[in-house]
Amino acid sequence: MNTNYGSDESDDDELFRELERDDDSYLAAHREQRIDELKREMQKLEEAKTYAYGTYETISTESEVLKITTTTKNCVVHFAHKNFRRCQLMDTHLNEIARKHQKTRFVRIDVENAPFLVEKLKVQVLPCVIPFIDGASVDRLIGFELVGDSDNVPTSAIETWLRNTKVLDLPVLVSRGRTIFGFADGPAKDNDSDDDY
């Protein structure tokens, strides 16, 4: 008869309790880390909401434009006139782009409300779009000349121009057949397949 039977069982019980404690501490640490991540994300969303990211906002004073361009990392300012049809076309394009790019602030000001900025930035032809990074203008789009110079310019052309100025973050690309974490999507495929990535 085996006399160690009882002690083996108690050793197993102790081992299981220890593993459960390890699991509990791991889960608690992971839960705390995830809560911190969610808090940071919520803070970013609140900040985006507070500072009107994802929207195309009309600003009424030069001082507001100066404040926005100097306190916002990435900002696009459209100098426009309410009676110019091409300014209204640009408004449509920028409104669509603004909704897609949550890390760049998009604003519009009527040139009649910004005589100092119009003179300082030498805005002479409308529409005039100026991207700012860390308070400095990095380029300018006068009319539609750099993106096709017609009334039928696709929004994607203006978005590409803005991307090239670096005022827009590049989108995160996910390769076909892979999850956002880089793992293969679905079961592993035969290596001899013609569909290799």
N, C-alpha and C positions, 0 to 999 in steps of 0.2 A: 504494500500500500504506500502511496506517495504522500509524505507528510508535508511537502512543499506546495501542495495543491492550493491551500488557502492563502499562502503568502504570494503565490503567482497571481492569484485573482486580485488581491489587494494591490499588488504592484501594477497590474493592468488598470485597476480603478484609478490609482494615483496618476498614472500616465495619461489616461483619458481626461482627468480633471486638469492636469497641466496643459494638455493640448487645448482644452476648452478655454482656459485662461489666456493662452497665447492667441487663440482665435479672437477672443473678446477684446484683448488689447490691440490687436491688429485692426479689427473692425472699428474700434473706437478711434484709433489714430486716423484711419482712412476716412471715417465719418467727419472728424474735425477738419481734415484737409479739404474734403469736399465742401463742407459748410463755408470755409474760408474762401474757396474758389467761387462759390455761388454768391457770397457777399460782395466779392470784387466785381463779378459780372453785373450784379444789381446796381452797384455804385456806378459802373460805366454806363448802364442803361439810363439811370437817373441823370447823370451828367449829360448824356446825349440828348435827353428830353429837355433838360434845363437850357442847354445851349443851342437848341433847335437843329441838331444834326439830323440828317435824313429829310429835311424840309428845304424849301426854296422860299426864303423870307424877304419881304420888301422892307427895307430900312429907310427911315424918313430923314435922318440927319447925318451930316458928315462925321460928327463926333462919335456916333454909334459905329459907323464904318471903321473909323480909326481904332476904336476900342476892339472891335471884332478882329480886325486884321493883325493887330499887335498882340492880342492875347490868345489867339487860336493858332494851333500849329499849322493846319492846312485850311485854306479858305479860298473861295472863288467869288469874285465880285463882278457883277454885270452892271456896267454903266449904261443906262438906257434912257429912252424918252417915251413917255406914254403914248405919243401920237405916231411913233415909227412902227410900221408893220413888221419890219425885219427884227426889231427889238422884241416884239411879241412872239415872233418865231423862235428867237433865241430863248425867251422865257419858257416856252414849251419844252425845248430840248433840255435846258438846265433843270427844270422841275423833274423831268424823268430821270436824269442822271443823279440828282440829289437823293432821290428815294433809294437808289442802289448803293450809294457810298456813304455809310454812316460815320466815317471818320474824317470827313471833309465838310466844312460849313459852306453853304451856298447862299449868297445874298444878292439883292438887287437894289440899286438906288437910282432914282431919277436924276439926270444931270442937272436939272433945274434946282435941286436941293443940295447940290454938291459943287458949287463954283470953285471953291479952294482946291478940292481934290482933282477936279477936271483940269484946272490949270497946272497944278503940281505934277500930275501924272501925264500931262499933255494928251488928254483924251480929245481927239478931233473928229473921229469918224465913229458912227454908231451902227450897230451895237459894238461895244468894246468890253471884252471879258478879260479880266486880269486875275491870274492865280497868285496867291501869296503863300509862302512857306516861311514860318517863323517871323512873320512881319515884313518880309521882303518880297517885292514882286519878282516873279521868275520868268515871265513871258507875257504876251498879250495876243489876243485874237481880235483882229479888227474886221468887223463885218463877218463874212464867212470865208474870206480869201484863203486861209490856210487849210480849210477843210472841204473845199469844193466850190466855193463862191457862187452858189445858186440857192434859190429858195427851197430846193428839194434835197438839201444836205441831210443825210441820215444822222440820227442822234449818235449812233456808234462812231461816226467820224469825229464828232466833237469830244466824245468820251475818250477816244484814242488820243486825240491831241492833248487833252487834260492829263491822261496817263503819262504821256511823254514828258510833260512838264514836272512829273513826280508829285503833283498835288493830290493825286488819287493813289490809294494803296492798290497794289496789284491783287487780283482775286486769287484765292487759294484754288489751285487746280488739282483735281482728283483724276488720276489716270484710270482709263477704262479697265474694268475687271478688278479694281482694288477698292477697299473701303477707305474712309477718310484717315484711318490709322495706318494705312500702308499694307494691310494684310490682304491676301488674295480673297476675292469675293466668291463665296461658294466653295464647293469641294475642289481639291487639287486636280489639275488636268494633266494629261499625259505630256511629258516633255517633248515628245516628237510632233506635237501639234503644230500646225501652220499658224495658229493664233497666238504665238508667243508675243509678249509685250516688250 
